[in-house]
């Protein structure tokens, strides 16, 4: 993501409906793992941009570090007082089996060689460690927005499962997210000319926030959405990737 897009994200993410609900989604996952975040367990937030999700990790008891490839994103995280490493997700400067949790929300789709990043996630996870991953789904939704934010692809379920299993991870849960708003997104994407990271009226933001929050209480995870969200785990006793 270019520096201008990172600064734009930081300017809107605290109140923007999509980023707020994504943080709420991460928080729900972390609450379910509460016993694993003991203040000592290491977590890595890959592709952290300004560190919004890293702050959620730290608030839930994880010793979390942001990892960002871009200079601007790393600088923003540093300015926010977040521990940050500037590095490539395909070659993490971290020890084998050193982390209990890796979060990679909306990063794999930026990488032509996403298998390298998946293998690195597996490598740094301790046996039994968890990976929380989110990606945009369905190439039918491909638009100028994807081009503007440097996406390489959008995933389908089988493709994402194969990628993570090939790296050695076991899939515990995979579901769609942002299902209720998919028709609106599909309509807008056909007419888009750039990134969706734009300011909007407070009324529209409140409406979209209410709609997407409604998904928390509805069994819609098996329906087509805009994103896919995965919880995967490095099996206990796994010492190498399946592709090694």
ABEGO torsion letter per residue (X at the ends): XBAAAAAAAAAAAAABAAAAAAAAAAAAAAAAAAAABAGABBBBBBGAEAGAAAAAAAAAGBBBBBBBABAAAAAAAAAAGBBBBBBBAABBBBBBGABABBBBBGAAAABABAAAAAAAAAAABBBGBBBBBBBBBEAAABBAAAAAAGBABBBBAAAAAAAAAAAGBBBABBBBBGAAAAAAAAAAAAABABBABBBBBAAAAAAAAAAAAAAAABBAAABBBABBBBBBBBBBGBABBAAX
